[in-house]
Amino acid sequence: MQSPELLMPINFAVSAARAQARSASRDTRTQVKAAAKVWRATHKAQRENELREMGLVIPLSEWLGHNNGPDFLEHLRFKEWCWTRARKAAFEPPDAQTGARWARNADRLGLSYEEYRLELLERGRHPTDEDATHIRNARPLPRQSAVASN
């Protein structure tokens, strides 16, 4: 056993603070948050400078007259992009053999691949002959041109 003179008192509060500081320096989330905060501040300053150069009056508060949300058209374009990607992913077959089999089944039923796949996605089952008849009857009638009717 060691003598009491050789034992060094440990200040646990200081060592805990050191450990917390060391773990905080390794924590990437805090680094990302700090970088995002800096980016937001610089981006806001750049945006305000651009507005001043254009001659626009900047309100006293950012909450006056505008919620500083995204541009309306950008939101619609993003939504359209998301729907395009989702639709493309939904209509892709799991593999080539399955896609070919579904295309043959659709052709046998007199449906397009898109109609067949949509029915499969909506109902969760492969369309039957009765389902195909309902789908074909629900198709819009082709528009006849004025030249063809005369």
C-alpha positions in Angstrom: 0.0 0.0 0.0 1.2 3.5 -0.8 1.9 6.0 1.8 -0.5 8.9 2.2 2.2 11.4 1.3 2.6 10.0 -2.2 -1.1 10.1 -3.1 -2.0 13.2 -5.1 -5.4 14.8 -4.6 -7.6 14.7 -7.7 -9.9 17.5 -8.6 -12.7 15.7 -10.3 -14.5 18.9 -11.4 -11.4 19.9 -13.4 -10.8 16.5 -14.9 -14.5 16.2 -15.9 -14.3 19.7 -17.5 -11.2 18.6 -19.4 -12.9 15.4 -20.6 -16.0 17.2 -21.7 -13.9 19.8 -23.6 -11.9 17.0 -25.2 -15.1 15.1 -26.2 -16.6 18.4 -27.5 -13.6 19.0 -29.7 -14.0 15.6 -31.2 -17.8 15.9 -31.6 -18.5 16.6 -35.3 -22.0 17.8 -34.7 -20.8 20.8 -32.7 -18.3 21.6 -35.5 -21.0 21.3 -38.1 -23.4 23.5 -36.1 -20.7 26.1 -35.6 -19.9 26.1 -39.3 -23.6 26.4 -40.2 -24.0 29.3 -37.8 -21.0 31.1 -39.4 -22.3 30.4 -42.9 -25.8 31.7 -42.1 -24.3 34.9 -40.7 -22.1 35.5 -43.7 -24.8 34.6 -46.2 -27.2 36.9 -44.5 -24.7 39.8 -44.7 -24.1 39.0 -48.4 -27.8 38.9 -49.1 -28.3 42.2 -47.4 -25.5 43.8 -49.3 -26.9 42.6 -52.6 -30.3 44.0 -51.7 -28.8 47.3 -50.7 -27.0 47.5 -54.1 -30.2 46.8 -55.9 -31.7 49.8 -54.0 -34.2 47.8 -51.9 -34.9 49.0 -48.4 -34.2 46.4 -45.8 -36.9 46.3 -43.1 -35.9 47.0 -39.5 -36.8 43.4 -38.6 -36.5 40.4 -40.8 -40.0 39.4 -39.7 -41.6 42.5 -41.2 -43.4 41.6 -44.4 -41.5 38.5 -45.2 -40.9 35.2 -43.5 -37.5 34.7 -45.3 -38.7 31.4 -46.6 -37.6 29.9 -50.0 -38.7 31.5 -53.2 -42.1 30.3 -54.2 -41.0 29.1 -57.7 -38.0 27.3 -56.2 -40.3 25.4 -53.9 -42.5 24.3 -56.9 -39.5 23.2 -58.9 -38.2 21.2 -56.0 -41.5 19.6 -55.5 -41.7 18.7 -59.2 -38.2 17.3 -59.0 -39.1 15.2 -56.0 -42.3 13.8 -57.6 -40.4 13.0 -60.9 -37.8 11.1 -58.9 -40.4 9.3 -56.9 -42.5 8.4 -59.9 -39.4 7.1 -61.8 -38.4 5.0 -58.8 -42.0 3.7 -58.3 -42.4 2.6 -61.9 -39.0 0.9 -62.2 -39.3 -2.9 -62.0 -37.2 -4.6 -59.3 -35.2 -6.4 -62.0 -35.2 -6.9 -65.7 -37.0 -10.3 -65.7 -39.8 -9.0 -63.5 -40.2 -6.0 -65.7 -40.4 -8.2 -68.8 -42.9 -10.4 -67.1 -45.1 -7.5 -66.1 -44.9 -6.0 -69.6 -46.0 -9.4 -71.1 -48.9 -9.6 -68.6 -49.9 -6.0 -69.4 -49.9 -6.7 -73.1 -51.9 -9.9 -72.6 -54.5 -7.9 -70.6 -54.5 -5.0 -73.2 -53.0 -2.5 -70.8 -50.0 -0.3 -71.0 -47.1 -1.1 -68.7 -47.8 2.2 -66.8 -51.5 1.2 -66.3 -50.5 -2.3 -65.2 -47.8 -1.0 -62.8 -50.1 1.7 -61.4 -52.8 -0.9 -60.6 -50.2 -3.1 -58.9 -49.0 -0.1 -56.8 -52.5 1.0 -55.9 -54.1 -2.3 -55.1 -51.1 -4.3 -54.0 -52.0 -7.2 -56.4 -51.7 -8.0 -60.0 -54.7 -6.9 -62.1 -57.1 -9.6 -63.3 -59.1 -9.7 -66.5 -62.0 -8.0 -64.7 -59.7 -5.2 -63.4 -58.3 -4.7 -66.9 -61.8 -4.3 -68.4 -62.6 -1.6 -65.8 -59.3 0.1 -66.6 -59.9 0.0 -70.4 -63.5 1.4 -69.9 -62.2 4.2 -67.7 -59.8 5.5 -70.3 -60.7 8.9 -71.8 -62.1 8.7 -75.3 -59.8 10.0 -78.0 -60.6 13.4 -79.2 -61.8 13.6 -82.8 -60.5 16.4 -84.9 -62.9 18.7 -86.8 -61.5 17.5 -90.1 -62.2 13.9 -89.4 -65.9 14.6 -88.5 -66.6 16.5 -91.7 
